[in-house]
Amino acid sequence: MATLLMLLGLIALVLINVPIAAAIGIVALAGMFALHGIQQDLLNVALAMYEGTRSFPLLSIPLFILAGSIMNAGGISKRLVDFCSALLGSLRGGLAMVDIGVSMFFAEISGSAVADVAATGSILIPAMKKKGYPAEFAAATTSASASLAIIIPPSIPMILYGTIANASIVQLFVSGIAPGILGGIGLMSAAYWYARRYNFPVEQVFSLGNLWLTFKAAAWAFLLPIIILGTIFGGLVTATEGAAVAVAAALFVSGVIYRDIDLKFLWETALDGVVQTAVVMLLIAASALLGLHLTETRVPQQIAQWLADLTNDRHAVLGILNLLFLILGFFLHSAAAIVLVVPIVMPLVNLIGIDPVHFGIIVTLNLAIGQQTPPVASVLITSCSIAKTDIWATSRWNIPYIAVLIAVLLLVTYVPAVPLFLVEYFYR
């Protein structure tokens, strides 16, 4: 009964627009005080919150965000757009495919879908509108493709999940490669279908000379993911150290090679990164309090046992958990969903024998879909803000893209070899 009251209290606080971190903290404190009394627990509150944010891998979050900011401020994003335009611009609706292709590349550095949509959307949405694409289509394409940033490594939600679930972050990164590529191909196919149906324009005639020139201009940018992911996957650095490598490499390419850093824009995006990091850290600190209380009352174990008694079929359990995270995606940001729910469901995941790395990519895909589904839909809202479009009108154009992501989710859920074959080959 106490747990149910805490859940209802959390929902009520969120519905009246109390910040999620504050709502989690209030509910956790109420539960702790009801169980032990105020005087005993006040001594442990600050320590529990501090300990919750001390995990070394969490340091990679602001570093990956900063690397993405440097890329955008240093002209790297524009050079990638030029190359993808030369490669794909001769196809009908090619600019939409350019949008998706650039997002896939940007994902390999930033790990943040919001950073991705801010970087690519500011360049490609105005260009698509100028070429005659519907603004809502441009916003939907940019939004859906930006969510690949949390599937293709590195991924900030994977770092959070790995920290909370005690799973290998490197193996989580590797497990996202195949689903990310499949998602990109699927989104390009949906964009091409739209282009044929609505007779979207062909941007330019294909030219090998132009392709070579844009490739040379972007050559140093292409080295960034090779350096970053190569050092992480090769075991030369940890994921956290790899984030520092990403910052150093982006600074070197932008400042020394291209000499094209917009310092004012870099300052603004870096401040945005600080805000994003602070929000995540507050969530983690508040969730540490809630996790402490739930551990004392053994709520996760009780829920796990109840669901295990309901069914011990792995496919049914995965279906239930998928439905849970899809519903949560309507109302919670990805970081909030991970820190709030993952500690509760992990006992069930372990009890049923689901690979924690496999489950991690399932969670990430669910949250990528949640970034596209209102009312929260943080990435979609950012894209609509850039395009100056209505979120609900844009959502109608977004339906085929969401269908692609759901198809990838189902494939990954029920064919574990898709995300895990590279993990098995290299690490097990």
N, C-alpha and C positions, 0 to 999 in steps of 0.2 A: 504493500500500500504506500509506504514512504517513497519508494522508487517511482511509482505511478504519479504521486503528487509532484515529485521533482520534475518529471517529464512534462506534466501539464503546466507547471510553473515556467519551465524553460520555453515552451511553445507560446505561452501567453506573453512573456517578456519580448520574445522575438517579434510577435505580431504587433506589439505597440512600439516597434522600432527601437527597442533598447539594443545597443551594439552587441553582437553575438558574444564577444569576449566578456563583456560585462555581465550578460545574462548567464553565461556558463559559471562565472565566478560567484555570482549571487546565489545561484542554485546550489553550487558546491558548498559554499559557506553555510547556507541554511541547513543542508543535510548533515554537515559535520557538527554544527552547533547543537542540532537536535539529538545527535547521537552521543556526544561527549560533553557538551556544555561549552560556553564561550571561553572561559579562562584557559582551559587546557589547549584548545585548538588555535587560539590567536598566536601562541608562541610558534606554531609550526607553519602558519600560512605563508609568511614571507619566504621561509626556507624552502618550502615545497615549490613555490612559484619560481624561485631562483634556480633550484636544481632542475626543474623541468626545461629550462632554456639553455642549460650548460652543455648540451650535446655538441661535440665537435662538428659533426656533419652539417648542423644547421648553419654554420658559418658560410657554407657555400651558397646559401640563398641570396644574400645581398651581393655577393661577388658575381654570380651569374647574371643578376639583374643589371649590375654595373657594366658588365661586358656587353650586354645588349644595348645599353645606352651609348657606350662608346662606339659600337658599330653604326648606330643610327646617326650619331653626331659626326662621325668621321667619314661619311660618304660611302661607306661600304655597302649599305642597303641600296643606294642608287646604282652602283656599279653592278650589283646582282640583278636588279630590275632590267638594266640595259642588256645584260647577257641573256636573261630568260626571254626578253622580248625578241632578240635576234634569233633565238632558238625556236620559240613557239609562236611568234607573232604572225606567221604565215598561215596558221590554222584559223578556221572560223571560230570566233570567240576566244582567240589566242590570248587576249589580255587577261581574261579570267584565269586561264591556265598559268599565265605568268604569275599572277597573284598567288596561286596555290604553290607553284614551284619555289617562289621566293620565300614563302612561309615555311616550306619544308627545310630550306637551307638555313633560314634565320633560327629555326627551332634548334638547330645543332649547336647554337651558341648561347641563347638566352635562357631557355628552359621555362619561360613565362609566356603564356598566351596573351596576356594584356600588353606586355612589352612588344610582342610580335605584331598585334593588330595596330598598336600605335606607330610602329616603325613602317610597316608596309602600307597600312591604310592611308597614312598622310601623303604617300606618293601615288598609290595606285587607284584609290577611290576617285580623286579628282580627274585622273587620266581616263578612267573608264567612263565617267560621266561626260567628259568632253568628247569622247568617241561615240556617244549615243547609247551606251548601256543604261538601262534603268537604274536609278540610284539605289533602289531597294535590292536589286540583284547584286550590285557592286558591294553593298554593305554585307549582304548575306554571304557572298563568296569570301570576302576578307575575314569575316567572323569565323566561318566554319573552318577555313584553312588555318587560321591562327591557333585553333585548338590542337592542331597537330604538334604544337610546341610543347605540350605536356605529355605527349606520347613518344615522340622521337627524342632520344637522349641528347643532352641532359634534361632532366625534368624536375622542377621544384616540387610538385606533388609527390613524385617518387622518392625524393629525398626525405620529405616529411613522413611518408608511409614507412620507408625503410628504417627511419629512426624510431618510430613508434612501435612497429611490428618486429623490430630486431631482425630485419631481412637485409641481405647484401644489396647495397645501393648499386654497385657495379653490375651485378647480375640483373637487377631491375632495369638499369639502363639498356643492357644488351637485349632484354626481353621486349623492349619497346621498338626495336629497329624494324622487324618484319610487320607488325601491326601498323606502324607509322607509314611505311612505304605503301602497304595495301590501302590505307586510308587516303593517302595522297592520290593514288591511281584512281580510286573510286570517286573522289571529289572531282578530279579532272574529267572523268567519264560523265558525271552528272552535269558539269559545266558545258561539255561538248553537246550533250543532249539539249540543254537549254539553248545553246547557240544555234543548233539546227532548227529547233522549234520556232525560235523568235528571229531567225535570220540576223544574228549578230554579225558585226563587220569583221573582215579580215584586215589585220593591222598593217601589214607590210609584206612585200615580196621577199622570199627567203634569199639571203645572200651569204655565201661562204666567207666573203671578204669581211662583211660586217660582223659575222659570228666570230671570226678570228680576232678582229679588233676589240670587240667587247670581252672576249675571253682573256686576252692579254691584260686589259684594264682591270679585270676582276680576279686575275690569277692569284694574287696574294690573299684575297678574301677566301678563295677556295682552299687555301692551306690551313685556315683557322680551325675548321672542324677536324681536319686530319691531325693537327697538332694536339688539340684538346682531347678528342675522343681516343686518339691513338695512345697518348700517354696514360689515360685512365684505363682503357681496356688492356693495354700492354703491361699493366701492373707497375708502371714507373711512378705513378702518383696515385693518391686516393682521390675520391670524388671531390673532397673539399680542396685539396691541393690543386686538382684540375681546374676548379673554379678560379683560383688565383692565376693559374697558367692562362686561362681564357682572358682575364683582365689584362695581363701583361702582353699577350699576343695581340689583342685588339688595340691596345695603346701603341704598340710598335708599328703595326700595319697602318693605322690611321694617322699617327703623328710623325713617324719617321719615313715610311714608304710613300703614303699618299699626301701627307702634310696638308690635311684637309679637315681639321677638327673645328667645329663650331662650338666655341667654349661656352657661349651663353646657352645654347641648346643643351649642351652636355650638363651644365649646371642644373637646368630645369629638370631634365630626365633623371639625373642623379638624385635630386630631391624627391621626385616621385618614387624612385627606388627605395629611398629611406622610409617613406611613408608605408609602402607595401611591406617592407621588412618589419616595421614596427607593428603593423596590424597582425602579421603572422606570429610574431613573438608574443604579443599579448594573448592571442588565441592559445598558443602552446602553454603559456604560463597559467592561464585560467583552466585549461584542460588538465594540467598537472594536479590542480586541486581536486577537480572532479574525479580524476583517475585514482587519487589517493582514497577518496571516500568510497568509490565503487569497489576498490580492492579490499577495503576493510569489510564491506558488506557482502562481498562475493557476488555482486549482481551479474557481471559478465559470465561467470561460471554457471550461475543458475539459468541465465538465458540460453547459454550454449547447451546445457543439459535438457532444457525444455524443448528446444528445436530438435535436438538429437533424438529425443523420445518421440517427437512428432514424425520424423522421418530420418533414416540414416542413409538415404540415397544421395550420393554426392551431386548428381545432376539436379535433383530437386532443390537441394540446399543452395547450390549456385544460382538457380533460378530465383529463389527467394531473396538472396542477397543482392542479385542484380536489380530486382524490383525495388528493394529498399533503397539502394543508392541512386537509382533513377528518380525515385520520388524525392529523395533528399536534394537532388540536384536542382529541383524547381525552387527550393527555398534557401539553400545554403551555398556559400562559396566553397570552392574545392578544399581550401585549407581547413575551414571550419568543419566540413563533413569528415575529413580524415581524422582530425584531432578529437572529434566528438564521438565518432562511431567505431573507428578501427579498434580502439582498445576494448570495446564491448564485444565485437564479433570475432576477434582473434582466437579466444578459447574455443569457439565453435569450429573455426577454420582448422585449428590444430587437432581437435577431437575427430573431425571427419577425415582428416588426412589430406587436406588440400595443400598443395605446395604454396608457401607464403609468397614466393616470387610470382607464381602464376596468379594468385589472388591479387597481388599488387598491381599487375597490369590490367586486371579486370576492374579494379577500383578506379584506376586512372582513366580508363576508357569511359566508364560511367560518368566521371566528373567532367570529362571533355564534352560529353553530350549535355551535361547540366549547364555548361557555360553558354549553351545555345538556346536554352528553354526558359522563357520568362516565368515568373516575374523577376528573379534575381539576374540570371544571364549576364554576368559581368562583361564577358567578351563581346557579346552581341550589343549590349548597351554602348560600349566604347565605340564599336564600329558604326552604330547608328548615329552617335554623336558626331563622328567625323563626316559621315555622309549627309547629315541633317535629314534623316528619314524617320518615319514612325516605326517603333519597335514591332508593332503587330503586323503592319504591312510588310515589313522586312521578314518577319517570321514565316509568312506564307511562301516566300521565295526560298526560305531556308529548309523547308520540309524535305526535299530530295537529299540535301546534304546530311541532314540528321538521319535519314533512312540509311545512308551509306555508313555512317558511324555506328548505327545500331547493328547493321549487318556484320561489320568488323568485330563488334563486341560479342555477338553470338558465336562467330567463328572462333575467336580467341577463347571464349568460355568453354566451348564443348569440343574444341580440337586443341588441347594444350600444346601439341607439338609446334603449332604455328608460332607462339611467342617463345617457346622454351628450347627449340632445336639448337639455336646458337649458344644458349646457356649450357645445354648438355654437352655440346661439342667442345667448348672452350674451358668450362669451369667444373665439370663433374665427371 
